[in-house]
Amino acid sequence: MPRPSRLPIDAVRTWATREVAAHPRDFTQQLAAHFGVTRAGAGPLVRQLEREGFVVRSAGGTRPRFAPGPSRLLAERVALPGVDESALWEQRFAPWLDLPDNLSNIVHYAFTEMVNNANDHAGAAWLDVRVMRTVDAVYLAVVDDGIGTFRRIAQALALPDERLAVLELAKGKFSSDPQRHSGEGVFFTSRAVDAFLLRANGLEYRRHQGERWPARQRLADLAATTAAGTSVVMAVSLAGQRTLRETFDAYTLGAPEDYDFDRTVVPVKLAQVGSGNLLSRSQAKRLTSRFERFRRVELDFAEVQEIGQAFADELFRVFVQAHPQVELVPLNAALPVNAMIRRTGFRPS
């Protein structure tokens, strides 16, 4: 008979999440039977679940009554390919999360998009999916053992450096399988959630809404669960009031009449690979690749201290003249960057 201290505590938390509501009067006995421990051995586990908020004791004495607490942990390992992401969500995760409608829609969307992305693109044999709810947030982790997102992008676009794949992912509208995917899943998921971290091939892409918040350490911990493949971890604040529709509206110039994904925001710093300088026309051409698919491209120059004359000319004169239908909008440009942009004759419309 295993010692309680050696039981996998995450397995206990997951079991409690799904079973406590069905066993309010005999929860301790059921836990003991399921994990093969004595009732006395189950007692410390139940008290730990109480401390962590997975169960709430509503009656004392020898006949306690238990109910679900605010904390939840749900985990599944599924074989790839062939997983039905909608069925997985509806049958194994959604019934136990108890979320407000606006947050349920965001978590549902993020979950199914990332599971489907792994199913169709990862070239993986398995997928680990974890959803954890705490008193202030919902955390999701989707981890596969496949080729790795950035390597797949680099191969599809014949990129000279895998680090440039992070830039391509950030732009949006890229898919290695355009017949079946629009290339919008990661883009909108990373903007719908409050914090997003994707790690693969020794690289990472991260986004967060507003100020950094304590979720970042929990995200980093979850992302460290794999050394191969792709790890996507996300957080959604339970205090959030944003809706999924608002996320789509923000990147649609014609909203609310249409939902054409025609606006993007590109972190220019992601083009800084190698020496870290943005000097050449070839670097500018790489940056503007696929810009013609948008009506408005906002170029975020945060953390970019300077750019070269050739880079600026290719971006703000040559590209603009060749693609008058695309509006370029520089943001957060430092004084030296702004001066070089003005030197090209570019004036924001």
C-alpha positions as CSV (number, residue, x, y, z in Angstrom):
1,M,0.0,0.0,0.0
2,P,1.6,3.4,-1.1
3,R,2.4,6.0,1.5
4,P,0.3,9.1,1.2
5,S,3.4,11.3,1.0
6,R,4.5,9.5,-2.1
7,L,1.2,9.9,-3.9
8,P,1.4,12.2,-7.0
9,I,-0.3,15.2,-5.5
10,D,-1.4,16.6,-8.9
11,A,-3.3,13.3,-9.5
12,V,-5.0,13.9,-6.1
13,R,-5.9,17.5,-7.0
14,T,-7.3,16.4,-10.4
15,W,-9.3,13.6,-8.9
16,A,-10.7,15.9,-6.2
17,T,-11.7,18.5,-8.8
18,R,-13.8,16.0,-10.7
19,E,-15.2,14.0,-7.7
20,V,-15.8,16.2,-4.7
21,A,-19.2,17.4,-5.9
22,A,-20.4,13.8,-6.4
23,H,-19.2,12.7,-3.0
24,P,-20.0,15.4,-0.5
25,R,-20.6,13.0,2.4
26,D,-18.0,10.2,1.7
27,F,-15.3,12.2,0.0
28,T,-12.5,11.0,2.4
29,Q,-13.6,7.4,2.0
30,Q,-13.7,7.6,-1.8
31,L,-10.3,9.3,-2.0
32,A,-8.8,6.5,0.2
33,A,-10.4,3.8,-1.9
34,H,-9.3,5.4,-5.2
35,F,-5.6,5.9,-4.2
36,G,-5.3,2.7,-2.1
37,V,-4.6,4.3,1.2
38,T,-6.3,4.0,4.6
39,R,-8.9,6.5,5.7
40,A,-6.3,7.8,8.3
41,G,-3.8,8.1,5.5
42,A,-6.3,10.1,3.4
43,G,-6.8,12.6,6.2
44,P,-3.6,14.6,5.6
45,L,-4.4,14.7,1.8
46,V,-7.9,16.1,2.5
47,R,-6.5,18.7,4.8
48,Q,-4.0,19.7,2.1
49,L,-6.8,20.0,-0.4
50,E,-8.6,22.2,2.0
51,R,-5.6,24.5,2.5
52,E,-5.1,24.8,-1.2
53,G,-8.8,25.6,-1.8
54,F,-9.7,22.5,-3.8
55,V,-12.3,21.4,-1.3
56,V,-14.4,23.3,1.3
57,R,-15.6,21.6,4.5
58,S,-19.0,22.8,5.4
59,A,-19.7,20.6,8.4
60,G,-17.4,19.3,11.1
61,G,-17.4,16.4,13.4
62,T,-17.4,12.8,12.3
63,R,-19.7,13.5,9.4
64,P,-18.2,16.4,7.4
65,R,-19.7,17.6,4.2
66,F,-17.4,18.7,1.4
67,A,-17.9,20.9,-1.7
68,P,-15.7,22.2,-4.5
69,G,-13.5,25.1,-3.6
70,P,-12.2,27.9,-5.9
71,S,-9.1,25.9,-6.9
72,R,-9.3,23.4,-9.7
73,L,-6.8,21.2,-11.6
74,L,-7.6,19.2,-14.7
75,A,-5.1,17.3,-16.8
76,E,-5.2,14.9,-19.8
77,R,-2.6,13.3,-22.0
78,V,-3.9,12.5,-25.5
79,A,-2.5,10.8,-28.5
80,L,-1.8,12.9,-31.7
81,P,-3.0,13.4,-34.3
82,G,-6.7,12.8,-34.3
83,V,-7.8,14.6,-31.1
84,D,-11.2,16.3,-31.2
85,E,-10.4,19.6,-29.4
86,S,-14.1,20.5,-28.9
87,A,-15.1,17.2,-27.4
88,L,-12.0,17.2,-25.2
89,W,-13.0,20.7,-23.8
90,E,-16.7,19.9,-23.4
91,Q,-16.2,16.5,-21.8
92,R,-13.0,16.7,-19.7
93,F,-12.5,20.3,-18.8
94,A,-15.4,22.8,-19.1
95,P,-17.9,21.1,-16.7
96,W,-15.6,21.7,-13.7
97,L,-14.4,25.3,-14.3
98,D,-17.5,27.3,-13.4
99,L,-16.5,30.5,-15.2
100,P,-18.4,33.7,-16.1
101,D,-19.6,33.7,-19.7
102,N,-17.1,36.2,-21.0
103,L,-14.1,34.4,-19.4
104,S,-15.5,30.9,-20.4
105,N,-15.6,32.0,-24.0
106,I,-12.0,33.3,-23.9
107,V,-10.7,30.1,-22.1
108,H,-12.7,27.9,-24.5
109,Y,-11.3,29.7,-27.5
110,A,-7.7,29.6,-26.3
111,F,-7.9,25.9,-25.3
112,T,-9.4,24.7,-28.6
113,E,-7.2,26.9,-30.8
114,M,-3.9,25.7,-29.2
115,V,-5.0,22.0,-29.0
116,N,-6.0,22.1,-32.7
117,N,-2.8,23.9,-33.6
118,A,-0.8,21.1,-32.0
119,N,-3.0,18.4,-33.6
120,D,-2.6,19.7,-37.1
121,H,0.9,21.2,-37.1
122,A,3.2,19.8,-34.4
123,G,4.0,16.4,-35.9
124,A,3.8,15.1,-32.4
125,A,2.9,11.8,-30.8
126,W,1.3,13.1,-27.7
127,L,-0.1,16.2,-26.1
128,D,-0.3,17.1,-22.4
129,V,-3.1,19.6,-21.5
130,R,-3.5,21.2,-18.1
131,V,-6.0,23.7,-16.9
132,M,-5.6,25.1,-13.4
133,R,-7.9,27.6,-11.6
134,T,-6.8,29.6,-8.6
135,V,-8.7,32.3,-6.6
136,D,-7.6,34.9,-9.1
137,A,-6.9,33.3,-12.5
138,V,-7.2,30.4,-14.9
139,Y,-4.0,28.9,-16.3
140,L,-3.7,26.7,-19.4
141,A,-0.8,24.7,-20.5
142,V,-0.7,22.8,-23.9
143,V,2.6,20.8,-24.4
144,D,3.5,18.5,-27.2
145,D,6.6,16.5,-28.2
146,G,6.7,17.6,-31.9
147,I,9.1,19.5,-34.2
148,G,8.7,22.8,-32.4
149,T,6.7,25.8,-33.7
150,F,9.6,28.0,-34.7
151,R,11.5,25.3,-36.6
152,R,8.3,24.5,-38.5
153,I,7.8,28.2,-39.4
154,A,11.5,28.6,-40.4
155,Q,11.3,25.6,-42.6
156,A,8.1,26.7,-44.3
157,L,9.4,30.1,-45.1
158,A,13.0,29.1,-45.7
159,L,14.2,31.6,-43.0
160,P,18.0,32.0,-42.6
161,D,17.6,32.1,-38.8
162,E,15.0,30.4,-36.6
163,R,14.9,33.5,-34.5
164,L,13.1,35.2,-37.3
165,A,10.2,32.8,-36.9
166,V,9.2,34.6,-33.7
167,L,8.8,37.7,-35.8
168,E,6.6,35.9,-38.4
169,L,4.5,34.4,-35.6
170,A,3.9,37.9,-34.1
171,K,2.7,39.4,-37.4
172,G,-0.2,37.0,-37.7
173,K,-1.8,35.5,-40.9
174,F,0.9,32.8,-41.2
175,S,0.1,29.1,-41.5
176,S,2.3,26.3,-42.6
177,D,-1.0,24.7,-43.8
178,P,-2.9,27.5,-45.5
179,Q,-5.4,25.1,-47.1
180,R,-6.8,24.3,-43.7
181,H,-5.8,27.2,-41.5
182,S,-5.9,31.0,-41.7
183,G,-2.9,31.6,-39.5
184,E,-5.0,33.6,-37.0
185,G,-5.1,31.1,-34.0
186,V,-1.9,32.1,-32.1
187,F,-2.3,35.7,-33.0
188,F,-5.8,36.1,-31.5
189,T,-5.2,33.7,-28.7
190,S,-2.2,35.6,-27.5
191,R,-4.3,38.8,-27.4
192,A,-7.5,37.3,-25.9
193,V,-5.7,36.0,-22.8
194,D,-4.0,38.2,-20.2
195,A,-0.7,36.5,-20.4
196,F,0.7,34.2,-23.2
197,L,4.0,32.4,-23.4
198,L,5.1,30.0,-26.2
199,R,8.4,28.2,-26.0
200,A,10.0,26.0,-28.6
201,N,13.4,25.3,-30.2
202,G,15.2,27.3,-27.5
203,L,13.1,30.4,-28.3
204,E,10.0,32.1,-26.9
205,Y,7.2,34.4,-27.8
206,R,5.4,36.2,-25.0
207,R,2.7,38.8,-24.6
208,H,0.8,40.2,-21.6
209,Q,-2.0,42.7,-21.2
210,G,-1.2,45.8,-19.2
211,E,1.2,45.7,-16.3
212,R,3.1,42.5,-15.5
213,W,1.3,40.6,-12.8
214,P,2.2,37.6,-10.6
215,A,1.0,35.1,-13.2
216,R,4.3,35.4,-15.1
217,Q,6.2,33.2,-12.6
218,R,3.5,30.5,-12.7
219,L,3.6,30.7,-16.5
220,A,7.3,30.2,-16.5
221,D,7.0,27.2,-14.2
222,L,4.4,25.6,-16.5
223,A,6.4,26.3,-19.6
224,A,9.4,24.5,-18.1
225,T,7.5,21.1,-18.2
226,T,9.1,20.1,-21.5
227,A,12.5,20.2,-23.1
228,A,11.3,19.3,-26.6
229,G,8.4,20.2,-28.8
230,T,6.2,23.2,-28.1
231,S,5.0,24.5,-24.8
232,V,2.1,27.1,-24.7
233,V,1.0,28.5,-21.4
234,M,-1.6,31.1,-20.9
235,A,-3.3,33.0,-18.0
236,V,-6.8,34.6,-17.8
237,S,-7.5,36.9,-14.9
238,L,-10.8,36.1,-13.1
239,A,-11.2,39.9,-12.6
240,G,-11.2,40.5,-16.4
241,Q,-14.2,42.2,-18.0
242,R,-12.9,41.9,-21.6
243,T,-14.9,39.8,-24.1
244,L,-13.7,37.7,-27.0
245,R,-15.5,39.9,-29.4
246,E,-13.6,42.9,-28.2
247,T,-10.3,41.1,-29.1
248,F,-11.5,40.5,-32.6
249,D,-12.9,44.0,-33.0
250,A,-9.5,45.5,-32.0
251,Y,-7.8,44.1,-35.1
252,T,-10.7,44.8,-37.5
253,L,-10.8,48.3,-39.0
254,G,-14.4,47.8,-40.2
255,A,-15.7,46.5,-36.8
256,P,-18.5,45.9,-35.9
257,E,-19.8,45.6,-39.5
258,D,-17.2,43.0,-40.6
259,Y,-14.5,40.8,-39.0
260,D,-11.8,41.0,-41.6
261,F,-8.4,40.6,-39.8
262,D,-6.8,43.7,-41.5
263,R,-4.8,45.4,-38.7
264,T,-1.7,44.0,-36.9
265,V,0.9,45.3,-34.5
266,V,4.5,44.2,-35.1
267,P,7.2,44.4,-32.5
268,V,10.1,45.6,-34.6
269,K,12.6,44.4,-32.0
270,L,11.9,40.8,-33.1
271,A,13.7,41.6,-36.3
272,Q,16.9,42.3,-34.4
273,V,18.9,39.0,-34.8
274,G,22.6,38.5,-35.2
275,S,24.3,41.8,-34.5
276,G,21.1,43.3,-33.2
277,N,21.3,46.2,-35.6
278,L,18.6,47.1,-38.1
279,L,20.7,48.6,-40.9
280,S,20.1,46.9,-44.2
281,R,17.5,46.8,-46.9
282,S,17.3,43.0,-46.6
283,Q,16.3,43.3,-42.9
284,A,13.6,45.7,-43.9
285,K,12.3,43.4,-46.6
286,R,12.2,40.5,-44.1
287,L,10.2,42.8,-41.7
288,T,7.7,43.8,-44.4
289,S,7.1,40.2,-45.6
290,R,3.4,39.6,-45.7
291,F,2.5,43.2,-44.7
292,E,0.5,43.4,-48.0
293,R,-2.1,41.1,-46.4
294,F,-3.1,43.9,-44.0
295,R,-4.7,47.3,-44.4
296,R,-2.9,48.8,-41.4
297,V,0.4,47.7,-39.9
298,E,1.5,49.4,-36.6
299,L,5.2,49.1,-36.1
300,D,6.1,49.1,-32.4
301,F,9.7,50.4,-32.1
302,A,9.9,49.8,-28.3
303,E,13.4,48.8,-27.3
304,V,14.8,49.7,-30.7
305,Q,17.4,52.4,-30.1
306,E,18.3,53.2,-33.7
307,I,17.9,52.1,-37.3
308,G,20.0,52.6,-40.4
309,Q,19.3,54.8,-43.4
310,A,18.9,51.9,-45.9
311,F,16.6,50.1,-43.5
312,A,14.4,53.1,-43.0
313,D,14.3,54.0,-46.7
314,E,13.3,50.4,-47.7
315,L,10.6,50.4,-45.1
316,F,9.1,53.9,-45.2
317,R,9.7,54.9,-48.8
318,V,10.2,51.9,-51.0
319,F,7.5,49.7,-49.4
320,V,5.1,52.5,-48.9
321,Q,5.3,53.5,-52.6
322,A,4.9,49.9,-53.7
323,H,2.0,49.2,-51.4
324,P,-0.1,52.4,-51.1
325,Q,-3.1,50.3,-49.8
326,V,-1.1,49.5,-46.6
327,E,-1.0,52.1,-43.9
328,L,2.2,52.0,-41.9
329,V,2.0,53.5,-38.4
330,P,5.3,53.8,-36.3
331,L,4.8,53.6,-32.5
332,N,7.1,54.2,-29.6
333,A,9.9,55.4,-31.8
334,A,13.0,56.8,-29.9
335,L,14.3,60.2,-31.1
336,P,17.1,58.8,-33.3
337,V,14.6,56.3,-34.9
338,N,12.0,59.0,-35.4
339,A,14.6,61.2,-37.0
340,M,15.7,58.5,-39.5
341,I,12.0,57.8,-40.4
342,R,11.4,61.5,-41.1
343,R,14.6,61.6,-43.2
344,T,12.9,59.2,-45.7
345,G,10.1,61.8,-46.3
346,F,7.5,59.5,-44.6
347,R,4.7,61.3,-42.8
348,P,2.0,59.3,-41.0
349,S,-1.4,59.8,-42.5
